Amino acid sequence: MSKSPEAARPDGGSPPAGTPPTASSRWIAAFGHFWWDFLIGDTPELLAGAVLAVGVVALLAHNGVARAVTVGSMPVLVTALLLVSVRRARRAQRVQRVQPSRAVKGGQEAQHPTGG
């Protein structure tokens, strides 16, 4: 006669340490990781900017601003957001080219052949 895990824990607490995760908890974790990577990815500022742009357009629509202004503001905001993102990426790429990382050999920095 086997007991269920709930029967072993009358307080209904979490399973003991070292217990392998259940299939449902692995699925929930994988689902969360997918959406985090899909929405946030490498540039969380794009998600924040998109949410901000939708919020601005919603406020314009709610406050009765002319429909043409409300509809036209979304492409303008999204274009501005993408331009800012591309500018930041280019600046980061430029900084990486100016300050390349040094190669490491055996735990020590690699020396230039001329001794420098």
Secondary structure as a PSIPRED ss2 file (coil, helix, strand):
# PSIPRED VFORMAT (PSIPRED V4.0)

   1 M C   1.000  0.000  0.000
   2 S C   1.000  0.000  0.000
   3 K C   1.000  0.000  0.000
   4 S C   1.000  0.000  0.000
   5 P H   0.000  1.000  0.000
   6 E H   0.000  1.000  0.000
   7 A H   0.000  1.000  0.000
   8 A H   0.000  1.000  0.000
   9 R C   1.000  0.000  0.000
  10 P C   1.000  0.000  0.000
  11 D C   1.000  0.000  0.000
  12 G C   1.000  0.000  0.000
  13 G C   1.000  0.000  0.000
  14 S C   1.000  0.000  0.000
  15 P C   1.000  0.000  0.000
  16 P C   1.000  0.000  0.000
  17 A C   1.000  0.000  0.000
  18 G C   1.000  0.000  0.000
  19 T C   1.000  0.000  0.000
  20 P C   1.000  0.000  0.000
  21 P C   1.000  0.000  0.000
  22 T C   1.000  0.000  0.000
  23 A H   0.000  1.000  0.000
  24 S H   0.000  1.000  0.000
  25 S H   0.000  1.000  0.000
  26 R H   0.000  1.000  0.000
  27 W H   0.000  1.000  0.000
  28 I H   0.000  1.000  0.000
  29 A H   0.000  1.000  0.000
  30 A H   0.000  1.000  0.000
  31 F H   0.000  1.000  0.000
  32 G H   0.000  1.000  0.000
  33 H H   0.000  1.000  0.000
  34 F H   0.000  1.000  0.000
  35 W H   0.000  1.000  0.000
  36 W H   0.000  1.000  0.000
  37 D H   0.000  1.000  0.000
  38 F H   0.000  1.000  0.000
  39 L H   0.000  1.000  0.000
  40 I C   1.000  0.000  0.000
  41 G C   1.000  0.000  0.000
  42 D C   1.000  0.000  0.000
  43 T C   1.000  0.000  0.000
  44 P H   0.000  1.000  0.000
  45 E H   0.000  1.000  0.000
  46 L H   0.000  1.000  0.000
  47 L H   0.000  1.000  0.000
  48 A H   0.000  1.000  0.000
  49 G H   0.000  1.000  0.000
  50 A H   0.000  1.000  0.000
  51 V H   0.000  1.000  0.000
  52 L H   0.000  1.000  0.000
  53 A H   0.000  1.000  0.000
  54 V H   0.000  1.000  0.000
  55 G H   0.000  1.000  0.000
  56 V H   0.000  1.000  0.000
  57 V H   0.000  1.000  0.000
  58 A H   0.000  1.000  0.000
  59 L H   0.000  1.000  0.000
  60 L H   0.000  1.000  0.000
  61 A H   0.000  1.000  0.000
  62 H H   0.000  1.000  0.000
  63 N C   1.000  0.000  0.000
  64 G C   1.000  0.000  0.000
  65 V C   1.000  0.000  0.000
  66 A C   1.000  0.000  0.000
  67 R H   0.000  1.000  0.000
  68 A H   0.000  1.000  0.000
  69 V H   0.000  1.000  0.000
  70 T H   0.000  1.000  0.000
  71 V H   0.000  1.000  0.000
  72 G H   0.000  1.000  0.000
  73 S H   0.000  1.000  0.000
  74 M H   0.000  1.000  0.000
  75 P H   0.000  1.000  0.000
  76 V H   0.000  1.000  0.000
  77 L H   0.000  1.000  0.000
  78 V H   0.000  1.000  0.000
  79 T H   0.000  1.000  0.000
  80 A H   0.000  1.000  0.000
  81 L H   0.000  1.000  0.000
  82 L H   0.000  1.000  0.000
  83 L H   0.000  1.000  0.000
  84 V H   0.000  1.000  0.000
  85 S H   0.000  1.000  0.000
  86 V H   0.000  1.000  0.000
  87 R H   0.000  1.000  0.000
  88 R H   0.000  1.000  0.000
  89 A H   0.000  1.000  0.000
  90 R H   0.000  1.000  0.000
  91 R H   0.000  1.000  0.000
  92 A H   0.000  1.000  0.000
  93 Q H   0.000  1.000  0.000
  94 R H   0.000  1.000  0.000
  95 V H   0.000  1.000  0.000
  96 Q H   0.000  1.000  0.000
  97 R H   0.000  1.000  0.000
  98 V H   0.000  1.000  0.000
  99 Q C   1.000  0.000  0.000
 100 P C   1.000  0.000  0.000
 101 S C   1.000  0.000  0.000
 102 R C   1.000  0.000  0.000
 103 A C   1.000  0.000  0.000
 104 V E   0.000  0.000  1.000
 105 K E   0.000  0.000  1.000
 106 G C   1.000  0.000  0.000
 107 G C   1.000  0.000  0.000
 108 Q E   0.000  0.000  1.000
 109 E E   0.000  0.000  1.000
 110 A C   1.000  0.000  0.000
 111 Q C   1.000  0.000  0.000
 112 H C   1.000  0.000  0.000
 113 P C   1.000  0.000  0.000
 114 T C   1.000  0.000  0.000
 115 G C   1.000  0.000  0.000
 116 G C   1.000  0.000  0.000
